[in-house]
Structure formats: C-alpha cells, structure tokens
Amino acid sequence: MIHYIKDENPEINSAIIEAAQNTNLDPKAVALGAYMTYILLETAMKEEAGQQVFTIDE
C-alpha cells in the first residue's frame, strides 16, 4: 500500500510522512491511518467514476 502511493502520488506520500512526524501521537499509527484513508478515498472515487477498482487479490 505504501509503495503504491509512493509510486503513484509521491507528493501525497511526502505530505503523509511530514504530518506523521509533526505529531505527538505514534507516527507509524498516524501514517497508517492516512494511507488507509487515502486508499479508501481513491477506491470510492474510482467506483463513482465507473472505473475498475483494484482488489487485494490482483
């Protein structure tokens, strides 16, 4: 998941890492939540646009 975002949208990846480092919370937990949210939003947008959505099996 992280590598996908890193390759497909490096500026989002950088923003997630920066945000995770600038918090008093566990940076790994913050980053994981952000990555998961990004993937869910991307999936929803693709479904709404009628595009094929990737699955874990692919």
N, CA, C and O atoms as a GROMACS GRO file, in nm:
protein
  232
    1MET      N    1   0.082  -0.118   0.000
    1MET     CA    2   0.000   0.000   0.000
    1MET      C    3   0.087   0.125   0.000
    1MET      O    4   0.063   0.217  -0.078
    2ILE      N    5   0.186   0.128   0.085
    2ILE     CA    6   0.273   0.245   0.093
    2ILE      C    7   0.350   0.262  -0.037
    2ILE      O    8   0.366   0.374  -0.086
    3HIS      N    9   0.400   0.153  -0.092
    3HIS     CA   10   0.477   0.162  -0.215
    3HIS      C   11   0.390   0.208  -0.331
    3HIS      O   12   0.437   0.280  -0.419
    4TYR      N   13   0.263   0.168  -0.331
    4TYR     CA   14   0.171   0.212  -0.435
    4TYR      C   15   0.157   0.364  -0.432
    4TYR      O   16   0.169   0.430  -0.536
    5ILE      N   17   0.131   0.420  -0.316
    5ILE     CA   18   0.115   0.565  -0.304
    5ILE      C   19   0.247   0.635  -0.335
    5ILE      O   20   0.248   0.740  -0.399
    6LYS      N   21   0.356   0.578  -0.290
    6LYS     CA   22   0.487   0.637  -0.316
    6LYS      C   23   0.513   0.647  -0.466
    6LYS      O   24   0.568   0.746  -0.512
    7ASP      N   25   0.474   0.546  -0.540
    7ASP     CA   26   0.496   0.545  -0.686
    7ASP      C   27   0.392   0.629  -0.760
    7ASP      O   28   0.426   0.704  -0.851
    8GLU      N   29   0.265   0.615  -0.721
    8GLU     CA   30   0.155   0.679  -0.794
    8GLU      C   31   0.136   0.826  -0.758
    8GLU      O   32   0.093   0.905  -0.842
    9ASN      N   33   0.167   0.864  -0.635
    9ASN     CA   34   0.140   1.000  -0.591
    9ASN      C   35   0.244   1.041  -0.485
    9ASN      O   36   0.212   1.049  -0.366
   10PRO      N   37   0.367   1.068  -0.527
   10PRO     CA   38   0.474   1.095  -0.431
   10PRO      C   39   0.451   1.218  -0.344
   10PRO      O   40   0.499   1.222  -0.230
   11GLU      N   41   0.376   1.318  -0.395
   11GLU     CA   42   0.354   1.436  -0.311
   11GLU      C   43   0.260   1.406  -0.195
   11GLU      O   44   0.274   1.464  -0.088
   12ILE      N   45   0.164   1.316  -0.216
   12ILE     CA   46   0.077   1.272  -0.106
   12ILE      C   47   0.159   1.193  -0.006
   12ILE      O   48   0.143   1.211   0.115
   13ASN      N   49   0.245   1.106  -0.054
   13ASN     CA   50   0.331   1.027   0.033
   13ASN      C   51   0.416   1.119   0.120
   13ASN      O   52   0.428   1.096   0.241
   14SER      N   53   0.475   1.221   0.061
   14SER     CA   54   0.559   1.316   0.137
   14SER      C   55   0.477   1.391   0.242
   14SER      O   56   0.523   1.411   0.354
   15ALA      N   57   0.356   1.432   0.205
   15ALA     CA   58   0.269   1.503   0.299
   15ALA      C   59   0.231   1.414   0.417
   15ALA      O   60   0.226   1.461   0.531
   16ILE      N   61   0.204   1.288   0.391
   16ILE     CA   62   0.169   1.194   0.498
   16ILE      C   63   0.287   1.177   0.593
   16ILE      O   64   0.269   1.182   0.714
   17ILE      N   65   0.405   1.158   0.539
   17ILE     CA   66   0.524   1.139   0.623
   17ILE      C   67   0.550   1.264   0.706
   17ILE      O   68   0.579   1.254   0.826
   18GLU      N   69   0.540   1.381   0.645
   18GLU     CA   70   0.563   1.506   0.718
   18GLU      C   71   0.461   1.524   0.830
   18GLU      O   72   0.497   1.561   0.942
   19ALA      N   73   0.334   1.498   0.801
   19ALA     CA   74   0.230   1.510   0.903
   19ALA      C   75   0.252   1.412   1.018
   19ALA      O   76   0.234   1.448   1.134
   20ALA      N   77   0.292   1.291   0.984
   20ALA     CA   78   0.315   1.190   1.088
   20ALA      C   79   0.431   1.228   1.179
   20ALA      O   80   0.429   1.198   1.299
   21GLN      N   81   0.531   1.294   1.124
   21GLN     CA   82   0.647   1.334   1.204
   21GLN      C   83   0.618   1.455   1.292
   21GLN      O   84   0.690   1.478   1.389
   22ASN      N   85   0.515   1.532   1.258
   22ASN     CA   86   0.484   1.654   1.332
   22ASN      C   87   0.365   1.637   1.426
   22ASN      O   88   0.280   1.725   1.435
   23THR      N   89   0.360   1.524   1.493
   23THR     CA   90   0.250   1.497   1.585
   23THR      C   91   0.305   1.440   1.714
   23THR      O   92   0.416   1.386   1.718
   24ASN      N   93   0.228   1.451   1.819
   24ASN     CA   94   0.267   1.392   1.947
   24ASN      C   95   0.220   1.247   1.957
   24ASN      O   96   0.251   1.178   2.054
   25LEU      N   97   0.147   1.202   1.857
   25LEU     CA   98   0.099   1.064   1.853
   25LEU      C   99   0.206   0.974   1.791
   25LEU      O  100   0.309   1.022   1.743
   26ASP      N  101   0.179   0.845   1.791
   26ASP     CA  102   0.270   0.750   1.729
   26ASP      C  103   0.276   0.776   1.579
   26ASP      O  104   0.175   0.758   1.511
   27PRO      N  105   0.391   0.816   1.525
   27PRO     CA  106   0.400   0.850   1.382
   27PRO      C  107   0.360   0.735   1.289
   27PRO      O  108   0.300   0.759   1.184
   28LYS      N  109   0.393   0.613   1.326
   28LYS     CA  110   0.358   0.499   1.240
   28LYS      C  111   0.206   0.480   1.235
   28LYS      O  112   0.151   0.447   1.130
   29ALA      N  113   0.140   0.500   1.348
   29ALA     CA  114  -0.006   0.486   1.351
   29ALA      C  115  -0.072   0.597   1.270
   29ALA      O  116  -0.169   0.572   1.198
   30VAL      N  117  -0.021   0.718   1.282
   30VAL     CA  118  -0.076   0.831   1.206
   30VAL      C  119  -0.058   0.806   1.056
   30VAL      O  120  -0.152   0.825   0.978
   31ALA      N  121   0.060   0.763   1.016
   31ALA     CA  122   0.087   0.736   0.875
   31ALA      C  123  -0.002   0.624   0.823
   31ALA      O  124  -0.058   0.636   0.713
   32LEU      N  125  -0.016   0.518   0.899
   32LEU     CA  126  -0.100   0.406   0.855
   32LEU      C  127  -0.245   0.451   0.836
   32LEU      O  128  -0.308   0.416   0.736
   33GLY      N  129  -0.296   0.529   0.929
   33GLY     CA  130  -0.432   0.581   0.916
   33GLY      C  131  -0.448   0.668   0.792
   33GLY      O  132  -0.548   0.659   0.722
   34ALA      N  133  -0.349   0.751   0.766
   34ALA     CA  134  -0.354   0.839   0.649
   34ALA      C  135  -0.347   0.758   0.520
   34ALA      O  136  -0.421   0.786   0.425
   35TYR      N  137  -0.261   0.659   0.514
   35TYR     CA  138  -0.250   0.574   0.395
   35TYR      C  139  -0.382   0.500   0.371
   35TYR      O  140  -0.430   0.493   0.257
   36MET      N  141  -0.439   0.446   0.476
   36MET     CA  142  -0.565   0.372   0.461
   36MET      C  143  -0.677   0.466   0.414
   36MET      O  144  -0.757   0.428   0.328
   37THR      N  145  -0.682   0.585   0.469
   37THR     CA  146  -0.783   0.682   0.428
   37THR      C  147  -0.766   0.719   0.282
   37THR      O  148  -0.863   0.728   0.208
   38TYR      N  149  -0.643   0.740   0.240
   38TYR     CA  150  -0.616   0.775   0.100
   38TYR      C  151  -0.664   0.664   0.007
   38TYR      O  152  -0.729   0.692  -0.094
   39ILE      N  153  -0.633   0.540   0.039
   39ILE     CA  154  -0.673   0.427  -0.045
   39ILE      C  155  -0.826   0.416  -0.050
   39ILE      O  156  -0.883   0.391  -0.156
   40LEU      N  157  -0.893   0.435   0.064
   40LEU     CA  158  -1.039   0.427   0.065
   40LEU      C  159  -1.101   0.538  -0.020
   40LEU      O  160  -1.196   0.514  -0.093
   41LEU      N  161  -1.049   0.659  -0.010
   41LEU     CA  162  -1.100   0.770  -0.091
   41LEU      C  163  -1.076   0.746  -0.240
   41LEU      O  164  -1.164   0.770  -0.323
   42GLU      N  165  -0.958   0.698  -0.273
   42GLU     CA  166  -0.927   0.670  -0.412
   42GLU      C  167  -1.019   0.561  -0.468
   42GLU      O  168  -1.068   0.572  -0.581
   43THR      N  169  -1.043   0.458  -0.390
   43THR     CA  170  -1.132   0.350  -0.432
   43THR      C  171  -1.273   0.401  -0.454
   43THR      O  172  -1.337   0.368  -0.553
   44ALA      N  173  -1.322   0.483  -0.362
   44ALA     CA  174  -1.457   0.538  -0.374
   44ALA      C  175  -1.470   0.626  -0.498
   44ALA      O  176  -1.571   0.620  -0.568
   45MET      N  177  -1.370   0.707  -0.526
   45MET     CA  178  -1.374   0.793  -0.644
   45MET      C  179  -1.375   0.711  -0.772
   45MET      O  180  -1.446   0.744  -0.867
   46LYS      N  181  -1.296   0.604  -0.776
   46LYS     CA  182  -1.293   0.518  -0.894
   46LYS      C  183  -1.427   0.447  -0.913
   46LYS      O  184  -1.476   0.437  -1.026
   47GLU      N  185  -1.485   0.399  -0.805
   47GLU     CA  186  -1.614   0.331  -0.815
   47GLU      C  187  -1.720   0.428  -0.866
   47GLU      O  188  -1.802   0.391  -0.949
   48GLU      N  189  -1.718   0.551  -0.816
   48GLU     CA  190  -1.816   0.651  -0.858
   48GLU      C  191  -1.799   0.686  -1.006
   48GLU      O  192  -1.897   0.715  -1.075
   49ALA      N  193  -1.676   0.684  -1.053
   49ALA     CA  194  -1.648   0.717  -1.193
   49ALA      C  195  -1.670   0.596  -1.285
   49ALA      O  196  -1.657   0.608  -1.407
   50GLY      N  197  -1.703   0.481  -1.227
   50GLY     CA  198  -1.728   0.362  -1.306
   50GLY      C  199  -1.602   0.291  -1.351
   50GLY      O  200  -1.607   0.207  -1.440
   51GLN      N  201  -1.490   0.324  -1.290
   51GLN     CA  202  -1.365   0.258  -1.325
   51GLN      C  203  -1.351   0.129  -1.246
   51GLN      O  204  -1.411   0.111  -1.140
   52GLN      N  205  -1.268   0.040  -1.301
   52GLN     CA  206  -1.241  -0.085  -1.230
   52GLN      C  207  -1.154  -0.053  -1.109
   52GLN      O  208  -1.058   0.022  -1.118
   53VAL      N  209  -1.190  -0.112  -0.997
   53VAL     CA  210  -1.118  -0.088  -0.873
   53VAL      C  211  -1.030  -0.210  -0.846
   53VAL      O  212  -1.074  -0.324  -0.862
   54PHE      N  213  -0.906  -0.185  -0.806
   54PHE     CA  214  -0.817  -0.295  -0.775
   54PHE      C  215  -0.862  -0.367  -0.650
   54PHE      O  216  -0.931  -0.310  -0.565
   55THR      N  217  -0.823  -0.492  -0.639
   55THR     CA  218  -0.852  -0.569  -0.518
   55THR      C  219  -0.721  -0.624  -0.465
   55THR      O  220  -0.618  -0.619  -0.532
   56ILE      N  221  -0.726  -0.675  -0.346
   56ILE     CA  222  -0.607  -0.731  -0.282
   56ILE      C  223  -0.556  -0.851  -0.361
   56ILE      O  224  -0.436  -0.878  -0.361
   57ASP      N  225  -0.646  -0.924  -0.427
   57ASP     CA  226  -0.608  -1.045  -0.499
   57ASP      C  227  -0.528  -1.015  -0.626
   57ASP      O  228  -0.461  -1.105  -0.678
   58GLU      N  229  -0.532  -0.894  -0.677
   58GLU     CA  230  -0.465  -0.864  -0.804
   58GLU      C  231  -0.317  -0.853  -0.788
   58GLU      O  232  -0.246  -0.828  -0.885
   0.00000   0.00000   0.00000
